[in-house]
Amino acid sequence: MIEVLSIVLLSILILLFLYFLIAKIIPTQALAITGGAFLIGIILISYLKPTLTPVSTFWSILSFPLKPLGLSLLFFLLAVRKIDFKKGDAIKKPGHVFLTIGIIILLVSSNPYFAYQSAYTIEKYTVETQQDLRDICVENCLATESLTQQIVGAIVLLGQNTTEPYIPYRTQIQFNRTGNRIFYTTQLYYQQRNLRNSPKIIICASQRNYLSGKPEQVNEAQDIAGILRRLGIPNNSIIQETRGLNLRMNAVEVEKILGQERLLEQPVFLVTSGIKMRRAVQTFRKEKIRVIPTPTDFYTFQKDATPKRRITVRDILPSVDALSITTDIVDEYLASIYYLLRGWLYQV
């Protein structure tokens, strides 16, 4: 307890010193130049070394105002700055405009109908891919009436954040919203076995960096492998890829594994959520991996198929789930832009 208190007091002392240094000593113009140089330096480092932990943390902070919740909070803060507490809490112009914009952003982004329609625009790509692979055909692509009936050399499961860790008060490993990828991978494997084929399953999942403990406690790929074994998949068919910290690194590491297993010339199934499939396919094809998209975890329904989702009163009312979906969509757009700028996407 004394050590923790000492650290807190020391941190406060350092912050006070920095505040005094910034506010009293360093000129405003020099501070602006220094801050700008620091920001540019961080952006350059994040461009060259995107896997560094400090860089990823900084990007999470920097990108927060670009997301629905962060953007609405930003406008609320701008509105608060326009409050004149000396004149009966009156809001000076354009404070009302900032407040209105913030409310509109929050209401729209948390509206279920808007969230599902936005998700559909992305997931439509993967639906059309399943219907007709020729729409996104590239060199050596495979066209067939049933994509999942292809003979493949491997099934690549993008399993990051599909499970919750096995911690003491839990009786077993738990699945989260994207855990269906694991069961779909199992289904694809047994479909291959029915075709008298035994593909490798490559699990892409890095260490849980938000946990500290024994390696086996923070290794998500190991947890997923254990689940697959319980579902009857032999251990010699499972390969764990734990070095990839992002989608592009996953593709690079999978390409190495396929080369070691002499499977580079064979097509592979790629399993991930429908909302992330487009970027995943283009990233893996950039590494010359012959992927067949097998998406799961859809938010929406096909408009020309049954069953169809009915619009109810609840689709008008704001919800946390809708805000989460909209945030996932924005995250995917931001990531796609970054991958495009880095040249990591295969241009169809």
N, C-alpha and C positions, 0 to 999 in steps of 0.2 A: 504493500500500500504506500509506504514511504517513497519507494522508487517511482511509482506511478505519479505521485504528487510532485516529486522533484522534476520529472520530465515535463509535466504540465506547466509548472512555474517557470522552468527554463524556456519552454516554447513561448509563453506569454512575454517573457523578457526579450527574447529575440524578435518577436513581432513588434513590440513597442519600439525597439531600437531601429528596426527597418522602417517603421512608420515615421519616426522622427527624422531618419536619414532622408527619406523620400520627400516628406512634406516640408522640412525646414532647410535642408542643405542643398539638395540637388535642384537646379533650376528646372522650371516646367518644360522648357523647350528641350533641354538635355534629357529629361525624363521621357518625353514623348519619343525622341529619337532612339533612346535605349530600349524602350518598350517595343517600338516598331521593329528594331533590329532583332530583338529576342523573339518576337512573333514570327518574323520571316525565317529566322534560324530554326525554330521548332518545325515550321512547315517544311523546310528543306530536308531536315532530318527525318521527318515522318514520310517524306516522299522516297528517300533513299533507304531508310531502315524502318519500315512500317511495323516490324514485329517487336521492336523494343518496348518494354513495359511502360516506361515513362511517356513514350510517344503515344501509345494507345490510350493511356489515361488522359493525356492532354487533349487528344482528339475527341474523347468522350465529353470532356468539358466544353471544347470549342464547338462541337456539333450540337450540343444541347439546345441552343437558341434556334437551331434550324428545324427542330422537331416541334410537333403541335403544342405540347405542354410548355416547352421552353419558350417558344415564340409568343404564346399567349401571356406567360409570366413576364416576359420582357416588356410587352406593351402595358401590362398592369403596373410594372415598376416605373415606366415612363409617365404613366398617368399619376402615380403617387407623387412623383417629383413636382408635378404641377399643382399640388394641393398647397394652398396658402393657409397655414395654420394660424397666422396672425389675424386673418380676416374671416373667422368663423368657418374654417375648413373649406373654403370655396376653391373650386378647381379652375385654374386659369387655362386659357386656350393654349395648345390644342389638347388639353388633358382629356376632355370628353371624347375626342376622336380616338385617342389611344385606348381609352377604356372600352369603347364600342368595338374597335378592331379586335382587342384581346378577347372579349366575350364571344364575338362571332367566330373566331378561330377555334376557341374551345368548344363551342356548341356544334360547329360543323364537324370537327375532327372526332368528336365523341358521339356523333349521330350514327346509329347502326346501319341505316340505309346507305349513307354516304360511304361508310367504311367497307361494306360488302361490295358496293359498286366499284370502289377503287381497287379492291382486291381482285375483282373479276377481270379488270383490264390487264392485270399481270398474269393471273392464272389461266386466262383464255389462251395464252401462248402455249402452255403445256397441254391443254385440252386439244388444241388444233394439232399439236405434235403427235399426240396419241392417235388422233383420227387419220392423219396423213403425214408421214414423216418426210415426204417429198417437199413440203412447204419450207422446211429448213435444211434441205439436203445439201451436204457438202461432199468433198471427195471421199469416195469409198463408203458413203452412207448406206444403210441397209433399209430397204423398203419392204414391208410385209404387212399383211392384213392384221396380224396380231403380233405386236412388238415383243410381248412377254414370252412368245413361243420361239424366239431366237435362241440358238445355242450360243452361250457366252462363256468366256474364259474366267470371268470374275464378276462379283457383285460388290460395288463400292457403296458403302453405307456412310453417309456424312452424319455421324452420330453425336457431334458436339452438342451438349445441353439437351440431350433426350432423356436423361435420367437424373434422379436426385441421389446423392450419396447415401451409403449405408452407414448411418450414424447410430450410436448406442440405443436411443429410445425407439428406433424403427426396427421392425422385425425383418425387413427385407429391403432390397433396392426398389425405389419407387420411380414411376414414369411421370414425366410432365406432359405438356400439351403436344410435343412433337415425338413422343415415345412410340407413336404408331409406325414410325420408320423402321423400328426393330422388327415388329411383327410382319410388316410388308416385305422386309428383306428375307425373313424366314419363309414366307409364302413363295417368293420368287425362287428361293433355293430348292424347295420341294417340287416346284414346277419343273425346274431343271432336272431334278432326279427322276421325275416321271418321263423325261426325254432321254434318260440314261446318260446324263451328264452330271459331273460333280465339280461345279465351279468353286473357286476360292471366294471367301467373303473377306473383304478388306475393310476394317473398321477404322474410320478417321475420327479420332477424338483425342485431343491433347489433355494434359493434366489440368485438374480443376485448380486454377491459380488463386481462387478465393478461399481455398482451404489450406491448412497446414496440418501435417501428420505423416503417418507412414506412407511410403509410395503406393502400396496397394489400396490405401484409403482414399487417395486423391486421383487415382488412375481411372478415368471414366471408360476408356477403351477396355480395360480389364473387366469392369462391371458388365459392360455390354456383352463381352465374350462369354462371361459366365451365364448370362441370360440365354444366349444362343445355344450354349451347351445343354442347358436345361430343356430347351425346346427340341433337342435331339440332333443338333448339328455337330458332327465330329470335330474334335479339337484341331486335327490336321487340316481342316478346311478353313480355319479362321486365322487371319493375319491382322495384327494390331499395328496401326500407323499412328504414333503418338507425337511425332516431331512437328507436324504441320500446325501452325498457330492461326492460319487463316485459310480461306478457300484456295488461294493460289498456291500456297505451300502444300496443301493437301494434294493438289493436282501434280505438283513436282514430285512429291514423295511417292504417290501412287504410280507414277510413270517409272520410277526406279524399281519399285516392287514388281510391277508387271514385267520389266526387263529381266529381273532376277528369276522370276518364275517362267520366263519365256512365253509370256502371254500378250506381248505388245501387238501382235498381228491379229489378235482376236477381239471381238467386240465385248464390251462390259456394260452391265446395268449400272446406272447411277441413281441412287435413292436419296432423295431429300424432299423438303416441302415444296409444294407447287409454287409458292410465292418466290422461292429462291432458285427454281430450276433453270430459268433462262440464263442467269449469270453463271451458274454452275456448269451447264453444258458448254457454254462458250469458253469458260476458263479451262476445262479439261480438254476440249478440242484444240485449244491453243498449244497444249503440250502433246498434241498428236495422239491423243487417246480416243479410240473409237467408241464413244459412249452412246448408249441407248437410254434416253430419259425415261425413268420410271417414277413419276412424282407421287406424293401422298400428302396427307395433312392439308386438304383443301379447305378453304374458308367458305367457298361459294359453290353453287350448283350450275350445271349447264343450262342455258336458257332454252335450248331446243330439245331438252330431254326431261324425263320424269324420274324421280319425283321433283317437283318444283317447290321452291321456298315461297311461302305466302308472306305478303307484307301485312304486318299487324301493327297495333298501336305502339307496341314496345319498340318497333323500328324507328319511331319518331322521337322517343325519349332518349336523352343522352345516357351513355353507359361507359363504365370503365373498360369493359371488354372491347367495345368499339374503338375507344381511344388507343388501346393496345394494338389493335389491328392496323389502325391508321399509322401509328408510330412504326410498326414493322415495315409497312409499305414505304414510308419516308426513308427509313434506314436502308432498305434495299435499293432505292433510287440513288441515294448518296453513295453507297458502295459501288453501284454500277458505274456511276460517273467517275469515281476514283479509279476503278479497274480499267475503264476506257482510256483515261488519261495516261495510265501506266502502260498501256499496250498489252494488257493481260487477257483481253477478250478476243476470241476468234470472230472475225468479221464475216458474216454470211453474205 
